[in-house]
């Protein structure tokens, strides 16, 4: 019965959170739009500056990107004359710009949503910034040093030897594959930050997260199955365990920031 009502409950809590915060003293609609324009401009400037830095160091960034392939003795190929121009001046610098500018952009996001927060919630700015940046780069580094090399070994070395085929990998396809996995791993590690906001707005509760942990475990293993094509069970558990720990950390984060806890403390004071 509770499971059947859990979906509608989430939407009801989301509507309640929006209605509750609409009564906060703050900016008008036009002031919000002006504030959004200001934050977007600041973020765009940060991206441009990040691009200028990244485009200078693009060859070094490419060496880091190619290192997992070099380690197993595979050379990249290009099939179109414009592939290297796209790689050198668009793909690598743009991703580098996003990574370099991300702390400042996250701060702009916080400044935009801050008027909709209670005073007690605004103190979370430093934990939000530190955890969002730290978790993203932790996930990206885990993907770069462990997940991605393991995938390449299985997909290129093991399977090609088993089937007796020679791999010819284009730089365009490899770059897309590399960035999708590394950035995907970084985004996956942002789960506690997402839960942080959902719990702070009262949309999810620690009880709800704990009650549905079995579904979370199922989803985690589905994600692991997608990002680690190796059938090796210990390898899959090696990546599933950190993600499960992140979910448990998310439950603790939800307990920490959930508004019902703040209201209970105010009543007991």
C-alpha positions, 0 to 999 in steps of 0.5 A: 500500500505504501509502495503504491502511494510512494510516487504520488507522495513525492509529487505532493511533497514537491508541490508543497515545497514549491508552495511553501517557498513561494511565500518567502520574502524575495524577488519578483518574477522579473527580478528572478529573470534578471538574476537568471540572466546575470548568472548565465552571463557570469557562467558563460564568461567562465566557460570562455575563459576556461576554453582559452586555457584548455585550448592551450593545453589541449595536446597535454589533455589529449595525451592524458586521454590517449594514455589508457590506449597507449598502455595496451599498445593501441594506436588511434586512427582518423577517417576524416580530415576534419576529425583532428580539427574537431578534437583539437579545437572543439571537443577537448577544449570544451570539455576542459572548459566545463571542468575548469569552470564547474566550481564557479558555475556551481557557485552561480547555481547556488547564488540563483537558488539562494533567495528561495532558501531559508536562512538556516539552509544557506549555511550549506553553501560550503558543504554543497560546493566541496561535496559537488566538486569532490564527488564529481572528480572522485567519480571521474578519477575512478573511471579514468584509473580503474573502470575505463582501463578495465573496459578497454582490456576486456573489449579490445584485448580479450575479445579481439584475441578470442575472435581473432580480429584486429581492432582499428579504433577511430579517434572520433569514436574513442573520444566520444566513448572516453568522455561519455564514460568519464563524465558519466562516472562523475555525474553518477557520484553526484547522487548525494548532492541530488539527494541533498536538495531533494531532502532539504526541500522535503521531497524525499525523506531518510525513511523513504530512501531506506525503505526503497533501498532494495530498488536502489541496489537493483538500479545500481547493479543495472548501471554497473552492468552497463558501464562494466561489460566484463562478466567478472563478478568480483569486478562488478562488485568492486564498482557496485560497492562504492555506489551503494556506499554513496546511496547510504551516505545520501540517506545520512545526508537526507537525515542531516538536512531534512526540514522535519529534523530542523522543525523538531529541533526548534520545537525541543528548543 
